[in-house]
Amino acid sequence: MTSAVSTSATASADIAGSTSSNTPSNTAAATSNPVTPSTPAASTAKPIFYGVNGHNNEGGAYDISSPALQLSQLQSLGARLYRNEVYNQASANKLAGIAKTMAAGGVTVFPILLSGIDYNSESDAYNAGYTLGKLTASAYRYAYYEVGNELGADALTGNVDGVYPQHFDNTKFQKARGVIRGMIDGIRSVDSSGKIVMGGGAWMHYGFDQMLASGTQPDGSGGHPVLSWDITAWHWYSDQGDITHACGGTGCHDVLAALQQLGKPIWLTEFGVRPEYGNDDQIAAYLVGGTMMAQFAAVASKYNLQAIQAYQLYDDPDGGEGAYGLLKNDGKTQKASYSAYQRFVANNPR
């Protein structure tokens, strides 16, 4: 999930894999018999514009709500994409089973591969990413794989917008690049057909993706590994305002236009309203309003915005990230946002 907006400068071609020829020095054993959908295209044949995030590997309401219950709730909402995290073998295996259940009900699950950048070198980061990518794809053949989560934010020099290369720390950027390269190559070592979703960035940190795509880095040098992907992902929250006119220390920017210049379809793999925004009715109104779902649907064709995923299905328990859910953390009590999302999808079919 994206961090809150700061009060100063920040608010906080089909691919064959990365161009790197690196192979990991060692990788963890991956599942030898992956769960492969009998008809991989079946769950993606219908429109997938609307989706939701889940946290089936993080406990809380997800532990007391069966995949069948979650599926029925997603179907009721009209959501056809379901984004969930993986970070090790156990989490990959668990999500694989859930994905199979969901696919049979017309919902496409896709993993967000999670890793930090706390490695000694880009090579070490690559090896870790490769291991996670390989074991994830070995556990299940997904239609989509999202590689990394807001790693651009981890590589910032400080409280900056992230629109320029110099806004990023060179060493941290290299490690983040290594993680993502490894994830892509690890996935591709097993699955050559699933689409790669470049891990969702946050706020205005698109300078990070621009460097990955051009083989440049914050120190101004070029000729580095060029990463290729199928879909560019981004995250957007209520405290960040209008995604087509986001204003920070460097001025105001059309984030969707900047992402569109990368030449790939855009997904908003997280969007949501901060719990402190107001009461449940106010949050629901914002969720479907003019700077969130209504805007996203209205500008989708202009920016090649192809999918949006609300954050998230259930509230986190106390001590978690907060009450972002469409349902409470008992897994069954619908909030105002649930019915607002449901009505919006029904009234704005894609």
N, C-alpha and C positions, 0 to 999 in steps of 0.2 A: 504494500500500500504506500502511496506517496506521502511524504511529510507535509506538514502544514506550511502555508506561505509565510515567509519571513516578513517582517515589517519594513525591511530595507530592500537591498537590490534583488534578492531572490524571493520567490514565493516558495519557498524552499530552495523479367528475364528469369526464368526458372533457375534454380541453383543446383549446383553439384557439390556444394559445401564451400568452405573457405578456400582461398587459394593457397593456403599453407600446405606444405607437404609433411609437416611434423607428424610424428606418431608418438604416443605416450610411452614413457619409459616403463611404466607398469600400470595396469588397470585392474580394477576389482572384477571378480568373476560376475558376469551378467547372466540373467536367466537364459537357459538354453532353449526353452520352448516358449516363445512369446505368444501372447494371446493375440491372434490375428482375426479381425472381423471377417466373417464369411463373405460379406459384400461391403467392402470398405467405403464405397461411394453412397451407400444407401442412406446413411445418417446425414449426409451433406447435400442431398439432392434438393431438399426444400430450402427456402430462404433462411439465412443464418444471421440476419442483421442484428437481431435482439438476443442478448445473452446475459448471464449472471456469473459472478464469482462465487466460489465455494472454498472451504478450508477443510476438506475431509481428512487431511493429515495433521490437523492442529487441535483436534478435540472439540470440547464444548458441545453445542447442540448437534454438531455433525456426528458425534459419537452415539447420540441417542436417537438419531433419525436415520432410518434405513435408506439405502440407495433407492428403493422403490418409492418411499415417501418423498424423497427429494425429487425424484423424477416426476411424480404426480404434481408437485408444486411448480416445477419448471414448466410442465405442460400447461398447467392452469394459467401461468403468467404469460405464456406464449414465447418463452425463451428457448432457443434451440442451440445455444452454445453455453458450455459450462467449463469455466477455467478453474483449475485446482493446482496446487503446488506439489512438486516432487523434489527431494533433496538427497535421497539415499535409496538403497535397494528395497528396504521395507516399504517406504512411501510409494515407490514406483509400482511395486507389486499390488499394494492396496488400491491405488488409483486405476490400475489395469482392470481389476474386477469390477469397479464402479463404472468404468467406461463401457464395458461390455453390456452391463444392465441398461445404461442410458442409451446406447446405440440402438438397442432393440425397441426403445420407446421414442425414437426420433430426435434424441438430443445428442449432440456431438460434444464429448468431453475432450479438452486438450490440456496438456501439462504446461505449467510455467516452471522451468528449471531454475532452482534457486541456488545461488552461491554468492559469497562475498568476494573480496579481493585481497584478503589477508594472506598473501603468499609471498615467498621470498623472491620470486622472479616470475617473468611472463611464462617461462617454460613450465614452472611448477603449476601456475594457474591453468595453463593449457592442459596439462595432464589431468588435473582435477576435473576440469570441464569435460574433457573427453570421456572420462570414466562415467560421469553422470549422464552425458548424452547417450553413451552406448547402452548403459543399463536401462535407461528410460525407454529407448526404442526397442530394446530386447524384451521388455516386459509386455509391450503392446504396440501395435502399429497404429499410430495416431494419424489423423488427417493433417494436424497442425502441431507444431512444437514451438513454444515461446522460449527463447534462449536469453536468460538473465532478466533481472527485475530491478529497474532503476539504478543500474550500475553507473550511469553517467553522474548521478548525484553523489555517489561514493568517490568519484574522481575529481570533484570540484576543488579549486584552491581555497575556497571559503564561501562567503556570502555573496555570490555573484550570479548573474542570470544564466550563464551556460550557453550563450549564443556564439561565442568566439572561442577559437582554440586556446588562447591564453587564459581562459577561465578554468582550465583543467590542469591538474598536476600531471607532469609527464610520466613519472614512475607509476602512479596509480592508474593512469590511462592505459599504460602498457599491460598492466596486470589484468585490468578489466577486459581489454582486447583479447588477452590470452585465454581467459575463461570462456568468452563467447566463441572464439575460434575453436577451442577444444570441444565445446558443446556441439557445434555444428558438425565438426568432423566425426565426433563420436556417434551422433545420430546417423550420419551418412554412411558410417561403416556397417550399419545394420539395415537402414531404411532409406532407399534412394528416392522415394516418391512423396513422403510427407512434406508439407510445406513448412518452411522456416519463418517464424515470426520474430523479427528483431525485438528483443526484450523491451517492454514498455519503458519509455523515458518519462520524465516528470517536468512540470513547469515549462521553462524555455530552454531546457538543456539539449537542444537539438544539435548544437555544435559537436557533441559527442558522436552522434550517428553520422554526421557529415564527414568527420575524420575517418571513421571506420570504412565508409564507402569510397574514400579517395586515397587511402593509404598514407595519410598524413598523421601527424601527432602534435601535441601542444608545443613542442620545442621548435616548430616550424619546418621540420625536416619531412621529406617525402620518401617514396620508394618502399614503404612498409607494407605488410600484408593488407590486401584489399578484401574486405568481407562482402559477401553477396548473400542476399536473402530474398524472400518472396513477399513479405508483408511487413510494413512498419507499424509498430504498436506504440501507443501513447496513453498517458493517464491524465485525468482532469478532475479537479474537485472544486467545490463551491467557492472556497476562499480564493481561487485563482481567477475568477471572473469570466470574461468572454475569451474563449480559445482563439477567436479570430482577431482579437485586439487585446492581447495580454501586455501589461505594462510593468516594467521593472527599471532597474538602474540604467539600462542602455536605451530606454525608450519603449515604444509600443511595437508589438510584432504580431503578425498573423501566423500563429504556430502551425495551423493546418496547411497553410500555403508553403511554409518552409519544409514541412514533412513531405508534401506532395512533390517537391522538387527532387526528392530522392528517387522518384520514378516507380514507386511501388504502391499498391493499395494500402490504405490506412485502416487500422483497427484501433478503437479506444478500448483497451483491455481492462481498464478500470475507469469508472466515473462514479461520483457519489457526492453526497452532501455531508458536511461535517456535523457531527451530533450536536455541537454547541450552536449551530445556526439558529435553532428555535425549537418549537414543539413539533410533535409528529406531523401535524397537519401542515405546518409551515415547511418542514423538510420535504414532505410529499409534493407540495406545490412547486418547490424549487426543482426537484428531481425531474419533473416533466415539463418544466418551464422554458422560457425563452433563451436561457444561456446553458441549457442542458439538453434533455431529450428532444424537445421541440426544435431547438437549433440544430442539433446533430442530424435529425431527419431532414430538415429543410436544406442543409448545405451538403448533404451526402453526395449528390451527383456532381456538384461543383468541385469537390476535393477528392473524389474517389474514396470516400469514407464508406467502407463496406460492412463494418460490424461494430457494435458497441456492447460492452458488458458492465452491468451495474455492479457496484461493490456494496454489499454482498448479500447472499441469501439469508443468513442468520446473524443476529447480533452476537458479538463476542461476549463471553462471560466477564465478570468483574476482573480487572487486571489486564484485559486484552486491549485490542485497538479501539474498542468503543462500540456504540450502538449504531452501526452502519447498516444493519440488516433490513430486509424487507419483511422479515418475521422476527419475533423475539427469540431469545436464546433458549426457549423451551422447545423450539423447532416446530411449533404449530400455531402460535398466536400471530395472526396477521396484523401488521401495522398499516397506517394510512398509506405508506409508500407502496405497499403490496398492491392494493387496489388501484392506486394511481398509475403504477407501472402497467398493470393488467389492462386498464382502460385505454391507456395510451397505445399500447401495442395493438389492441383490437381495433382502435379507431385509425391507426396509421400502419396498415399492413405493408410489409416489404417483400 
